[in-house]
Amino acid sequence: MAPDTPLPPAHIEVAGAQTLRRGLSVLRLLTRIGPGGLRMGEIGRRLDLNKATAIRLTRTLVDEGFVLHDRSSGCYRLGPEAFAVGLAAEPSYELQRLSAPILRALALESGDTVFFTVLHGYESICLSRHEGDFPIRNQLIKPGDRWPLGVGAGACAILTALSDVEVADVLSRNAALRAERFPRCTDETLWQLIRETRDKGYCTQPGLVIEGSWAVGVPVFDANNRPVASISIGAIESRLGTARAAALGNRLMQASRELTALQAEAA
């Protein structure tokens, strides 16, 4: 832009940014839902958009190839351009590829569901889920889900690996969201979990999100000893007694060390 070209009015920039954010929220929602997709009315309801705005945003994404419209079902789902963007970003997720064999082995050994999440700002994002053969499976989290740090064993394990100053900052920033969606995950409860996790080396999350749904998790560190991800195992409460939780926790710590070593070799 030339020096003497006037900047556009602030309200135009804000409006454009708002439209972009809303469009991205549609993509994010469809990512979380999975291949089945959603009908237009459900997209608007879940994102609190009026009908006209939901139609305009979604149809624009269809025109650009980021979303497909299945006319037989009336549902919208991710399209080829979204897949292309994912492929372009994939080299940045070397850690997930390195972890895949380890995660599959953990699911096979434990029989339970194994989750791999990465740190993203003040959230954790689930990148993959591997299911064991135990008939009752933990499907509380699916790939693409975002949870505030501290909520769930994996996200709490990541939080635990931060300094107390960083932990306090995270908890203050996501306090309102936790109070609304995860009322059992209070500051007091999470600080207690953090102290226990630092003592044991692994986090046992005792049904704080959904009663009866327990999990064990550990952080994964980068070469600078900063937490970047987590590995966790979810199961029903009866399968995570003290002894088995400890055994799985120690196995997860071993897996975390293996993954850190693989990162170093890959680098």
Backbone bond lengths (Angstrom), bond angles and torsions (degrees), N, CA, C in turn:
res aa  C-N    CA-C-N  psi(-1)  N-CA   C-N-CA  omega(-1)  CA-C   N-CA-C  phi
1 M - - - 1.471 - - 1.528 108.59 -
2 A 1.340 116.86 132.07 1.452 120.68 179.80 1.515 110.02 -65.91
3 P 1.366 117.00 151.20 1.457 120.33 -177.39 1.510 113.77 -58.28
4 D 1.384 117.41 -32.15 1.449 119.23 -176.33 1.533 112.40 -92.56
5 T 1.346 117.28 6.28 1.461 119.73 177.55 1.506 109.84 -81.81
6 P 1.324 118.20 123.57 1.461 119.63 -177.40 1.523 111.18 -67.58
7 L 1.312 115.46 144.70 1.452 120.62 176.06 1.522 109.72 -72.49
8 P 1.337 117.25 148.89 1.463 118.70 177.66 1.515 110.36 -66.39
9 P 1.310 117.92 153.05 1.465 120.38 179.13 1.513 111.19 -56.01
10 A 1.339 115.35 148.64 1.458 120.29 -176.09 1.512 111.80 -59.73
11 H 1.367 116.97 -35.36 1.463 118.11 -175.35 1.516 111.66 -67.49
12 I 1.369 117.65 -27.01 1.460 120.69 177.47 1.530 109.53 -69.37
13 E 1.322 116.83 -43.58 1.459 120.48 178.55 1.524 110.79 -61.71
14 V 1.313 116.26 -44.16 1.458 120.23 -179.21 1.518 110.59 -63.58
15 A 1.336 116.92 -44.21 1.458 120.61 179.71 1.520 111.02 -62.19
16 G 1.335 116.33 -42.69 1.464 120.20 178.56 1.511 111.95 -63.14
17 A 1.331 116.12 -42.32 1.452 120.04 179.07 1.522 110.65 -64.80
18 Q 1.324 117.09 -38.89 1.462 121.07 179.24 1.528 110.70 -64.10
19 T 1.323 116.93 -41.85 1.460 120.46 178.09 1.520 111.06 -63.32
20 L 1.336 115.65 -42.30 1.461 119.67 178.84 1.516 110.70 -62.31
21 R 1.321 116.27 -45.41 1.462 119.37 -179.97 1.519 111.40 -61.14
22 R 1.318 116.82 -40.69 1.464 119.74 179.55 1.527 111.33 -66.32
23 G 1.333 116.12 -40.52 1.460 119.12 177.23 1.518 111.75 -62.49
24 L 1.327 116.13 -41.98 1.459 120.03 177.92 1.524 111.51 -66.23
25 S 1.329 116.39 -32.01 1.458 119.21 178.48 1.529 110.74 -65.72
26 V 1.338 117.14 -33.56 1.464 120.29 175.61 1.530 109.99 -64.43
27 L 1.332 116.49 -45.90 1.467 120.21 178.32 1.523 111.24 -61.70
28 R 1.322 116.33 -42.77 1.465 120.34 -179.76 1.530 110.89 -63.02
29 L 1.317 116.41 -41.02 1.462 120.49 179.41 1.527 110.59 -63.86
30 L 1.323 117.72 -45.52 1.459 120.89 -179.54 1.522 111.43 -66.83
31 T 1.335 117.10 -30.08 1.461 120.58 175.60 1.517 110.24 -64.21
32 R 1.325 116.71 -42.41 1.460 120.98 -177.94 1.525 111.94 -71.07
33 I 1.329 116.21 -34.14 1.464 120.18 -175.96 1.520 111.63 -70.30
34 G 1.331 116.84 -37.42 1.451 119.61 179.96 1.518 112.47 100.08
35 P 1.338 116.56 -168.54 1.468 120.89 -170.24 1.517 114.97 -66.40
36 G 1.322 119.02 -21.14 1.461 120.43 -179.40 1.508 114.07 -67.17
37 G 1.329 117.07 -30.39 1.447 121.68 179.27 1.527 113.48 74.69
38 L 1.317 115.17 -172.68 1.463 122.16 -178.64 1.521 110.25 -139.07
39 R 1.326 116.14 152.28 1.456 120.87 172.79 1.531 109.17 -77.98
40 M 1.323 115.62 160.90 1.454 120.52 -174.46 1.530 112.17 -57.37
41 G 1.329 116.59 -44.21 1.456 119.94 -178.51 1.517 112.36 -60.74
42 E 1.337 116.41 -37.07 1.463 120.06 -179.86 1.518 111.04 -71.36
43 I 1.336 117.20 -36.04 1.465 120.50 176.25 1.529 109.55 -60.02
44 G 1.322 116.38 -48.29 1.459 120.00 179.69 1.512 112.27 -62.36
45 R 1.328 116.72 -40.92 1.468 120.13 -178.46 1.511 111.35 -65.85
46 R 1.324 117.02 -46.30 1.460 120.17 -176.09 1.527 112.48 -68.31
47 L 1.322 116.42 -29.38 1.466 119.83 -178.66 1.523 112.51 -100.35
48 D 1.320 116.08 2.87 1.467 121.60 179.60 1.526 110.59 57.46
49 L 1.334 116.19 46.85 1.458 122.55 177.95 1.527 108.66 -110.04
50 N 1.331 116.76 144.10 1.460 117.58 174.09 1.526 108.76 -71.25
51 K 1.324 115.65 163.62 1.464 121.08 -172.18 1.525 112.08 -58.99
52 A 1.325 116.60 -44.08 1.470 120.05 -177.36 1.526 111.40 -63.05
53 T 1.350 116.43 -41.70 1.469 119.99 -179.44 1.521 110.56 -67.91
54 A 1.323 117.61 -43.09 1.465 121.18 179.25 1.523 110.74 -60.71
55 I 1.323 116.79 -42.53 1.470 120.64 179.48 1.523 110.55 -64.63
56 R 1.331 116.14 -46.64 1.472 120.15 -177.29 1.530 111.50 -61.54
57 L 1.327 116.73 -47.27 1.460 120.44 -178.42 1.520 111.58 -65.08
58 T 1.325 115.91 -47.10 1.463 119.47 -175.27 1.520 111.49 -68.19
59 R 1.318 117.50 -39.90 1.471 119.80 179.31 1.523 111.35 -67.43
60 T 1.326 117.16 -34.01 1.469 119.51 175.09 1.524 110.54 -63.37
61 L 1.324 116.58 -42.43 1.460 120.86 177.79 1.527 111.10 -64.65
62 V 1.338 117.31 -34.48 1.462 121.28 175.30 1.526 109.87 -65.46
63 D 1.328 116.64 -46.12 1.466 120.93 -179.74 1.528 111.59 -58.51
64 E 1.333 116.38 -34.68 1.467 120.94 -177.33 1.532 112.83 -89.51
65 G 1.328 116.96 -2.72 1.463 120.19 175.58 1.515 115.50 87.68
66 F 1.343 116.98 3.42 1.463 119.30 179.68 1.537 111.75 -81.06
67 V 1.308 116.38 -20.27 1.461 121.73 179.88 1.527 108.39 -134.00
68 L 1.326 116.57 143.98 1.454 123.00 175.61 1.530 109.80 -111.81
69 H 1.317 116.33 145.86 1.471 121.49 176.66 1.516 108.43 -108.74
70 D 1.327 115.56 116.31 1.457 121.24 176.45 1.530 107.77 -86.66
71 R 1.323 116.52 103.79 1.461 120.46 -173.86 1.525 112.25 -67.27
72 S 1.315 117.86 -28.55 1.461 119.57 -179.17 1.522 112.32 -68.04
73 S 1.336 116.56 -38.28 1.465 120.83 -179.28 1.520 112.84 -100.46
74 G 1.342 115.82 -17.44 1.455 119.95 -176.48 1.511 113.57 79.61
75 C 1.358 117.22 6.05 1.470 121.69 -176.23 1.523 111.62 -92.40
76 Y 1.318 114.12 154.30 1.459 122.38 174.84 1.519 108.24 -110.48
77 R 1.333 116.58 137.62 1.460 121.72 179.09 1.521 109.45 -143.17
78 L 1.328 115.90 170.54 1.459 119.60 -177.43 1.519 111.61 -61.77
79 G 1.334 115.34 142.81 1.453 121.47 -177.76 1.520 113.18 -107.70
80 P 1.337 117.33 -173.58 1.473 121.93 -174.19 1.522 114.30 -64.32
81 E 1.335 117.59 -33.26 1.462 118.44 179.58 1.531 111.09 -67.21
82 A 1.333 117.32 -35.69 1.465 120.20 175.88 1.518 110.24 -63.78
83 F 1.335 116.44 -38.80 1.467 120.85 177.52 1.527 110.26 -64.41
84 A 1.335 116.90 -41.57 1.461 120.65 -179.92 1.525 111.35 -63.36
85 V 1.333 116.31 -40.73 1.466 119.93 177.20 1.526 110.03 -62.35
86 G 1.324 116.45 -41.14 1.461 119.93 178.29 1.515 112.02 -61.87
87 L 1.325 116.71 -41.90 1.464 119.89 178.47 1.530 111.33 -64.17
88 A 1.337 116.00 -39.41 1.464 119.64 179.79 1.518 111.31 -65.21
89 A 1.343 116.83 -33.07 1.466 120.84 -178.58 1.521 112.41 -83.76
90 E 1.327 117.08 -14.61 1.464 120.40 -171.60 1.531 114.37 -56.36
91 P 1.348 120.33 -39.12 1.464 118.54 179.59 1.527 113.74 -56.84
92 S 1.327 117.18 -23.83 1.457 120.21 179.23 1.523 112.08 -76.15
93 Y 1.335 116.97 -8.15 1.457 121.03 -177.09 1.529 111.18 -115.43
94 E 1.325 113.74 43.11 1.455 120.50 177.39 1.524 110.89 -55.96
95 L 1.316 116.20 -35.82 1.455 120.77 -178.58 1.517 111.56 -58.98
96 Q 1.323 117.61 -39.98 1.458 120.32 179.56 1.519 110.88 -64.59
97 R 1.320 117.75 -42.14 1.460 120.33 179.01 1.520 110.83 -64.63
98 L 1.319 115.90 -41.13 1.459 118.89 179.33 1.526 111.27 -64.07
99 S 1.319 115.69 -32.68 1.462 119.28 -174.88 1.519 113.50 -78.97
100 A 1.330 117.86 -21.21 1.466 120.80 -170.50 1.529 113.64 -53.24
101 P 1.343 120.69 -49.98 1.469 119.02 179.86 1.524 112.91 -62.70
102 I 1.319 116.51 -36.15 1.470 120.56 179.09 1.518 110.16 -66.10
103 L 1.319 116.85 -42.14 1.456 120.75 -178.89 1.525 111.45 -66.88
104 R 1.333 116.26 -41.52 1.471 119.60 177.95 1.517 110.89 -62.19
105 A 1.332 116.40 -40.42 1.467 120.51 179.15 1.521 110.83 -64.22
106 L 1.331 116.71 -40.39 1.468 120.42 179.01 1.529 111.49 -64.11
107 A 1.329 116.58 -40.75 1.465 120.09 178.72 1.523 110.58 -65.15
108 L 1.328 116.20 -39.34 1.465 120.63 179.04 1.524 110.87 -66.62
109 E 1.324 116.59 -43.74 1.462 121.22 -178.69 1.526 112.13 -66.61
110 S 1.314 116.14 -45.23 1.462 120.27 -172.93 1.523 112.95 -85.11
111 G 1.332 116.29 -28.58 1.452 120.51 -173.68 1.517 113.23 79.66
112 D 1.315 116.89 -2.86 1.461 121.74 -176.68 1.530 110.62 -106.60
113 T 1.337 115.98 -174.24 1.457 121.63 -175.82 1.528 110.38 -93.00
114 V 1.334 115.10 129.84 1.459 121.71 -177.95 1.532 108.99 -110.91
115 F 1.322 115.85 132.04 1.465 121.79 -178.14 1.531 110.40 -116.98
116 F 1.327 114.99 144.38 1.464 120.78 173.98 1.518 107.94 -123.12
117 T 1.323 116.58 119.40 1.463 121.43 -178.67 1.516 109.97 -123.79
118 V 1.318 116.05 153.45 1.464 121.15 178.63 1.520 109.80 -119.63
119 L 1.314 114.85 152.49 1.462 121.82 177.59 1.518 109.73 -77.74
120 H 1.328 115.94 131.83 1.461 121.29 177.59 1.522 107.74 -142.93
121 G 1.322 116.28 97.25 1.457 120.07 -178.36 1.512 111.42 63.40
122 Y 1.325 115.65 -119.30 1.462 121.29 179.88 1.524 111.64 -103.17
123 E 1.331 115.19 19.18 1.456 121.16 -178.88 1.519 110.67 -129.36
124 S 1.317 115.18 166.53 1.456 121.08 166.06 1.525 106.94 -117.56
125 I 1.335 116.35 141.09 1.455 121.78 179.59 1.521 108.62 -117.09
126 C 1.320 116.70 126.34 1.456 121.12 177.43 1.526 108.98 -75.59
127 L 1.339 116.34 122.37 1.461 120.33 178.46 1.520 112.38 -98.51
128 S 1.331 117.45 -29.36 1.462 118.41 -178.92 1.518 111.23 -154.66
129 R 1.337 114.62 156.79 1.458 122.70 177.60 1.520 108.36 -138.88
130 H 1.312 116.39 128.65 1.466 121.98 179.44 1.524 108.18 -120.78
131 E 1.310 116.58 126.13 1.453 120.79 -173.58 1.520 111.79 -102.82
132 G 1.339 115.12 137.10 1.450 121.15 174.62 1.512 110.82 -84.02
133 D 1.340 115.43 -168.87 1.463 119.14 -174.20 1.523 113.92 -99.07
134 F 1.347 117.66 3.39 1.458 118.42 177.32 1.530 108.09 -67.65
135 P 1.346 118.06 133.08 1.470 119.96 -171.47 1.521 115.56 -63.54
136 I 1.329 118.48 -28.66 1.464 120.66 177.79 1.524 107.64 -96.90
137 R 1.312 117.29 111.42 1.458 121.37 -171.46 1.518 111.64 -111.43
138 N 1.310 114.51 148.11 1.456 121.16 177.07 1.523 108.77 -88.02
139 Q 1.317 117.04 108.93 1.462 121.88 -179.72 1.526 111.18 -117.43
140 L 1.328 114.42 28.37 1.455 120.04 -178.13 1.526 111.76 -63.39
141 I 1.335 116.36 -35.74 1.463 121.22 -179.02 1.524 108.80 -117.00
142 K 1.322 116.22 141.30 1.460 120.62 174.95 1.523 109.04 -129.83
143 P 1.323 118.04 158.47 1.464 120.62 -179.98 1.524 111.85 -52.57
144 G 1.321 114.83 133.78 1.462 121.73 -178.22 1.508 113.53 99.84
145 D 1.336 117.35 -16.90 1.463 120.08 179.63 1.524 110.84 -68.66
146 R 1.318 115.48 142.26 1.462 122.71 178.03 1.518 108.36 -117.62
147 W 1.324 116.22 129.30 1.453 120.78 177.31 1.525 109.20 -127.46
148 P 1.326 116.46 146.50 1.473 118.56 176.23 1.517 110.84 -63.36
149 L 1.316 116.44 143.85 1.468 120.10 177.98 1.523 110.02 -56.18
150 G 1.313 115.55 134.13 1.451 121.15 -178.33 1.503 112.96 105.79
151 V 1.335 117.25 -22.77 1.462 121.57 -178.26 1.522 109.30 -95.57
152 G 1.330 116.59 116.36 1.453 121.23 -175.33 1.516 110.50 94.13
153 A 1.320 115.81 154.75 1.469 120.21 -174.07 1.519 112.87 -63.18
154 G 1.336 117.39 -42.92 1.455 119.72 -179.42 1.508 112.61 -65.94
155 A 1.336 116.07 -46.77 1.468 120.53 -179.72 1.524 111.44 -66.48
156 C 1.333 116.80 -33.44 1.464 119.90 177.86 1.529 110.41 -71.96
157 A 1.337 116.67 -35.80 1.461 120.37 177.91 1.529 110.70 -62.60
158 I 1.339 116.41 -41.80 1.468 120.09 176.69 1.525 110.03 -62.13
159 L 1.319 116.21 -46.79 1.465 121.02 -179.12 1.520 110.91 -59.23
160 T 1.315 116.56 -39.59 1.458 121.81 -178.48 1.528 111.96 -60.94
161 A 1.338 115.98 -32.11 1.462 120.64 -176.85 1.522 113.27 -78.30
162 L 1.332 117.46 -5.02 1.457 121.40 176.64 1.527 110.13 -87.54
163 S 1.322 116.10 167.26 1.454 120.28 177.09 1.530 109.68 -72.49
164 D 1.326 116.50 162.06 1.463 119.99 179.66 1.530 111.78 -60.12
165 V 1.326 116.69 -35.35 1.470 120.43 178.67 1.524 109.87 -64.60
166 E 1.334 116.10 -43.29 1.463 120.02 179.14 1.525 111.07 -67.28
167 V 1.326 116.45 -39.47 1.468 120.45 178.12 1.520 110.40 -59.76
168 A 1.328 116.67 -47.30 1.468 120.87 -179.67 1.527 110.77 -60.69
169 D 1.323 116.98 -39.11 1.461 120.73 179.00 1.521 110.66 -64.56
170 V 1.335 116.40 -45.69 1.467 120.53 179.40 1.522 110.84 -60.19
171 L 1.330 116.47 -48.14 1.464 120.29 -177.02 1.523 112.11 -63.17
172 S 1.319 116.32 -35.46 1.469 118.56 178.83 1.528 110.88 -69.33
173 R 1.319 116.63 -33.75 1.461 120.37 -176.88 1.532 112.54 -76.92
174 N 1.328 117.01 -31.76 1.462 117.31 -178.43 1.530 113.12 -106.72
175 A 1.330 116.60 13.61 1.470 120.92 -176.99 1.527 112.07 -58.82
176 A 1.325 117.29 -44.92 1.464 120.28 -177.50 1.526 111.09 -65.04
177 L 1.329 116.53 -42.04 1.466 120.23 179.77 1.518 111.09 -64.89
178 R 1.328 116.36 -41.82 1.463 119.28 178.38 1.520 111.30 -64.44
179 A 1.309 116.31 -41.53 1.464 119.80 -179.71 1.526 110.92 -62.66
180 E 1.329 116.75 -35.11 1.463 120.57 -177.84 1.520 112.37 -78.92
181 R 1.333 116.69 -45.29 1.468 119.71 -170.93 1.531 114.04 -105.04
182 F 1.331 116.46 -26.40 1.464 120.14 -176.28 1.528 109.45 -133.22
183 P 1.313 117.93 67.74 1.471 121.08 -170.86 1.529 114.62 -62.52
184 R 1.327 117.68 -21.81 1.467 119.08 178.10 1.536 112.47 -77.17
185 C 1.319 116.32 -17.64 1.466 120.51 -178.31 1.528 109.91 -88.22
186 T 1.302 116.18 65.06 1.458 121.23 179.81 1.519 110.68 -77.78
187 D 1.328 116.62 165.60 1.460 120.49 176.87 1.524 110.75 -56.84
188 E 1.315 116.46 -45.84 1.464 120.72 -177.83 1.526 111.20 -60.75
189 T 1.330 116.29 -44.65 1.460 120.52 -179.96 1.518 111.58 -64.39
190 L 1.326 117.28 -43.39 1.463 120.49 -178.30 1.526 111.84 -68.58
191 W 1.326 117.44 -38.15 1.471 118.85 176.87 1.528 110.29 -63.28
192 Q 1.331 117.13 -37.46 1.452 120.20 177.31 1.539 110.72 -64.66
193 L 1.346 116.57 -42.95 1.459 120.16 176.75 1.524 111.68 -62.41
194 I 1.315 116.00 -38.37 1.466 120.41 179.53 1.521 110.45 -62.73
195 R 1.327 116.93 -44.96 1.474 119.79 179.02 1.530 110.53 -62.38
196 E 1.318 116.86 -43.74 1.467 120.45 179.70 1.522 111.17 -64.72
197 T 1.325 116.11 -41.06 1.468 120.26 -178.79 1.521 111.25 -65.25
198 R 1.324 116.91 -40.77 1.457 119.75 179.10 1.526 111.19 -65.52
199 D 1.307 117.04 -30.78 1.463 120.60 177.85 1.532 111.30 -72.85
200 K 1.340 116.36 -42.54 1.466 120.73 -173.86 1.527 113.40 -89.84
201 G 1.322 116.13 -30.47 1.461 120.28 -175.03 1.512 113.38 97.01
202 Y 1.312 117.75 -9.67 1.462 122.33 177.95 1.525 108.75 -141.14
203 C 1.329 115.57 155.73 1.464 121.16 -177.93 1.520 110.29 -103.58
204 T 1.312 117.10 128.25 1.462 122.02 171.05 1.513 108.04 -106.43
205 Q 1.327 116.11 115.48 1.460 121.21 -177.51 1.532 108.23 -99.90
206 P 1.335 117.39 109.16 1.464 121.37 -170.28 1.523 114.97 -89.35
207 G 1.307 117.09 68.74 1.453 120.37 174.73 1.507 115.47 63.68
208 L 1.319 117.65 34.75 1.459 119.98 -178.20 1.523 112.68 -77.23
209 V 1.313 117.51 -25.81 1.462 120.81 -179.65 1.531 109.93 -87.21
210 I 1.328 115.80 -54.26 1.460 121.77 174.35 1.525 107.41 -131.13
211 E 1.299 116.38 127.51 1.459 120.55 -178.20 1.526 110.25 -58.28
212 G 1.331 115.55 132.46 1.454 120.83 179.92 1.507 113.93 90.44
213 S 1.337 118.19 -10.48 1.457 122.62 178.42 1.526 108.68 -104.53
214 W 1.325 116.51 105.14 1.460 122.64 -175.62 1.527 110.30 -106.31
215 A 1.317 116.33 165.60 1.460 120.56 178.74 1.525 110.68 -158.42
216 V 1.328 114.96 155.72 1.463 123.23 175.21 1.517 107.43 -125.15
217 G 1.335 118.08 134.34 1.455 120.21 -177.41 1.508 113.65 -144.66
218 V 1.337 115.14 157.19 1.473 121.85 177.43 1.523 108.57 -137.39
219 P 1.327 116.99 153.33 1.466 119.66 175.47 1.521 111.15 -80.46
220 V 1.318 115.36 158.12 1.466 122.62 171.52 1.522 106.75 -117.52
221 F 1.327 116.52 133.67 1.467 121.42 -173.91 1.520 111.55 -108.56
222 D 1.342 115.00 154.63 1.457 119.76 173.14 1.524 110.02 -90.96
223 A 1.340 116.17 -172.24 1.463 120.23 -176.51 1.519 112.48 -65.47
224 N 1.330 117.47 -20.31 1.465 121.87 179.45 1.523 112.44 -96.52
225 N 1.332 115.41 13.49 1.468 122.16 178.15 1.529 112.43 63.26
226 R 1.331 115.40 32.61 1.455 120.88 174.27 1.523 108.55 -104.61
227 P 1.339 118.44 139.35 1.464 120.09 179.05 1.522 110.64 -69.10
228 V 1.321 116.09 131.03 1.465 120.54 -179.64 1.524 111.97 -125.06
229 A 1.331 116.88 -15.97 1.455 120.15 -175.69 1.523 109.14 -160.84
230 S 1.322 115.16 -177.51 1.459 119.87 175.11 1.517 109.85 -150.11
231 I 1.328 114.86 155.41 1.459 122.35 171.25 1.523 106.37 -120.35
232 S 1.319 116.78 133.19 1.461 119.42 179.57 1.516 110.53 -140.90
233 I 1.313 115.23 157.04 1.465 122.79 176.98 1.519 107.85 -123.33
234 G 1.329 116.64 125.76 1.454 121.57 179.79 1.518 111.20 -109.72
235 A 1.318 116.37 142.55 1.460 121.24 -179.45 1.519 109.54 -158.45
236 I 1.329 115.98 170.36 1.455 119.09 174.41 1.526 108.95 -71.09
237 E 1.314 116.06 157.63 1.463 122.17 -173.16 1.524 113.09 -54.69
238 S 1.328 117.72 -40.67 1.465 120.79 -175.98 1.520 113.19 -65.27
239 R 1.321 117.56 -17.18 1.474 120.84 179.59 1.528 112.42 -95.35
240 L 1.313 117.27 -0.37 1.459 119.22 -177.99 1.523 111.01 -125.63
241 G 1.332 115.76 52.94 1.454 119.88 171.22 1.515 110.42 -67.13
242 T 1.305 116.93 173.92 1.468 121.48 -174.08 1.518 112.76 -55.55
243 A 1.339 117.09 -47.41 1.463 120.72 -175.66 1.526 111.44 -66.26
244 R 1.336 116.65 -46.78 1.468 118.62 -178.12 1.526 110.87 -70.56
245 A 1.318 118.12 -36.82 1.460 120.45 177.18 1.524 110.42 -60.15
246 A 1.340 116.61 -40.55 1.459 120.71 178.63 1.527 110.85 -65.08
247 A 1.346 116.32 -43.02 1.464 119.88 179.40 1.524 111.24 -62.86
248 L 1.342 116.24 -44.27 1.456 119.38 178.75 1.524 111.42 -67.97
249 G 1.330 116.18 -37.84 1.455 119.56 177.84 1.514 111.98 -60.15
250 N 1.315 116.73 -44.22 1.466 120.63 178.42 1.525 111.73 -66.21
251 R 1.332 115.59 -36.81 1.467 118.95 177.51 1.531 110.50 -66.99
252 L 1.316 116.78 -38.64 1.461 120.23 177.72 1.527 111.80 -65.90
253 M 1.325 116.58 -38.79 1.468 119.27 177.14 1.527 110.62 -62.23
254 Q 1.327 116.51 -39.24 1.457 120.16 176.55 1.526 110.13 -62.97
255 A 1.331 116.90 -44.40 1.461 120.90 179.16 1.531 111.17 -62.13
256 S 1.326 116.76 -38.99 1.458 120.37 178.62 1.531 110.99 -62.66
257 R 1.335 115.76 -42.64 1.471 119.07 178.17 1.522 110.96 -63.81
258 E 1.339 117.05 -39.92 1.462 120.85 178.11 1.525 110.93 -61.24
259 L 1.317 115.65 -41.71 1.459 119.91 -178.71 1.519 111.75 -68.35
260 T 1.321 117.00 -38.00 1.468 120.37 176.67 1.525 110.20 -63.61
261 A 1.336 116.55 -40.02 1.464 120.97 178.31 1.534 110.55 -65.05
262 L 1.325 117.02 -40.58 1.458 120.56 178.75 1.520 111.28 -63.53
263 Q 1.333 116.78 -36.90 1.467 120.46 176.31 1.528 110.55 -60.89
264 A 1.326 115.48 -43.97 1.462 120.20 -179.30 1.535 110.77 -62.92
265 E 1.325 116.44 -41.61 1.465 120.42 179.29 1.519 110.56 -65.73
266 A 1.336 116.65 -42.32 1.463 120.42 -179.76 1.520 112.15 -64.35
267 A 1.337 115.17 -34.31 1.464 119.54 -179.89 1.522 111.26 -70.33
